[in-house]
Amino acid sequence: MSDFFISHVEEDRELAVEIANTLEAAGFSTWYYERDSLPGPTYLDQVADALKLTRTVLVLFSKAALQSPHIRNEVTSAYELDKPFIPVLVNLFHEEFQNNQLLKQAIGAATTISISEESLSNNLPRIVAGAKSLLESCRKIEGNTQIIHNHDSLAFVKKHIFLKRIAAYTAGTLLIDRKSTRLNS
């Protein structure tokens, strides 16, 4: 599982690689097409798998990216998988991004950061800080989800035991097997 899937168009490849290197130097794992895709399997399958296995999606939005069906597909897939986003606007005004209703809706209320190729090095610390904050939130949610799953499993076991007792009682005999009421730990 990667911490970040970096969505970008070919024109923004150098920026994507620089951001990936910075995030990795800060201790995060990243997935981006140029380095992590394999020859042979389809691009669509590899991207779909990478999106399923990532915690968050960092999208480089440039004028070329706004026109790309690949970016639109990646953002839509990530949205459908309920992945959080870090939208990075590359040489793009916020208003230009907001004009694309599909992307605006999928990204939701995620805070954008605007950069230019020249200002990237000055903004990398902000991107890393945002990444840390977002992943901390994701880890809390993942931890709470695990607690909920564990709670649901416990509730299922208790309900199963209760139903066994009712079934035994209605058959005319109340059988309480002490072993069936113990939970394996």
N, C-alpha and C positions, 0 to 999 in steps of 0.2 A: 504494500500500500504506500502510495506517495502522499506527501503533505500537499503538494501543489501540482496541478495539471496546468501547463502554460499554453493557453490558446492564442495563436497569432497567425498572421499571414506571412508568406515567404519574404515580403518586403521588410518585415520587422524582425527577421530572424536574429540579426546581431543584437538587438535590444533584448530579445527573449533569452538568448544565451547569456548575456551579461546579467540579467536579472536572476536567471537560474543559478549562475555561479555565485552570486551574492547571497542568495537564499541558502544555498548549500554550504557556503562558508559560515553561515549563521547557525548551521545545524539542521536545516530542513532538507527533506528529499523532494525532488522535482521530477516531472515527466514532461518532455517535449519531443516533438516528432522527429526532428533531425537526428537526435542522439538515441532515442529510445525505441523507435520503430524498427521492425525487422523486415528484411527483404522476403517477399513471398506472401505472407498473409495480407489480406486486404487492409488498406488504410482505414476503412470504415470499421472493421472488426477491432483493429488495434486501438483506435481512438475510443470506441465504445467501451472496451475492456478497461482502458486506462481511466476513463471517466468514472466507471463503476468503482474502481479501486483507489480513487483519490479522495482526500478529505475536502479540499477546496479547489476552486478554479480561479486562476489569475488570467484575465483577458486583456490583451493589448489591443485597444481600439484605436485604429488610425483611419484615415479616409479610405484606404484600400480595404481594411478589415470590415468597415461598414457595408461595403459592396460584396463581400465574400459570402457565398452560400455555405462554405465550410465553417466559417465562424458562426454564422446563424445556426447551423446544425449543432455545433458543439455547445453553444450557449443554450439552445433549446433542450438538448439532451441533459446537460448539467442541471438545468432548471427542473426538468422532469424527475431527476434523481435527487432533488432537494439539496443540491450542493451550494454552499455559500460562495460568493464571488468577491474578488478584489479587481474592480475595473480600473485599468490604467489607460488614460486618454493620451495618445501620442500625437502631438502636433494637432490637437483637435480641441475645439471649444466645447464646453459642457452643453451649450445649446445645440450644437451639431449632433452630439450624441443623443440628446433628448428628442430630436426629431425622428429617430428610428423607434417607432412604437413597440415593435416586437422585442428589440433588445432592451429598451427601457423597462418594459413590463417584466421581462425575465430577470434582469439584474435587480429590480425592485429598489429597495431603499439603501442598497450598499453605497457607501461613500466612495466617490471617485477621486483619483489623483491625476492631475494634468502634468505631463512632462513633455520635454522636447529632447531630441537626441543630445543636445548640448547640456541640458539640465539633469540628465539621468543620474550622474554621479552624486549630485547634490540631493536628489530625491530618494536614492537607494536606502538610506537609513529610515526614512518615513515608510517606505514599502515594507522593509523588514519589521519595523515596529507594528505596522498594521497586520502583517502576517502573524506575528507572535500573538497579538491580541485576538485575532480571529481564530487561530488554532487553539488557544486556551479555552475559548468559548465552545469550540467543537468538541474538545476533550471532555468538558463538563457535561455537554449534552450526551456524548457517547457513554459517559459514566452513569448518568441518570437513566439512559435507555437500558443499560445493563441491569441496573437496580430494578427497573420496571419489569424487565424480562424475568429476573429472578423472582420477583414478587408474584408475577403471573403464574410461574411454574409452581410456587408454593401454594397459591390459591387453587390451582388445578388439582394438586395432590390432595389437599384438604377436602375439596369438593368430591373427588373420587372416593375417598374414604367414607365420607358422609353418605354418598349414594350406595356404597356397598352395605353400610349398616342398615339403611332403609330397606334395601332389597332383602336382606336377611330377616329383618323384622316382619316384613309383610309376608314372608314365606312361613311365618308362624314361629320362628325361632330368632332370638336376638343373639347373634354371634359377634362378639367383639374380640378380634384377634389383636392382641397387643403388638405383635410384630408388624401388622399392617398400619398401625398408627405412628410408627417411628419413621422419621425422615432420615434418609441416608445423608451423612455429612461428609 
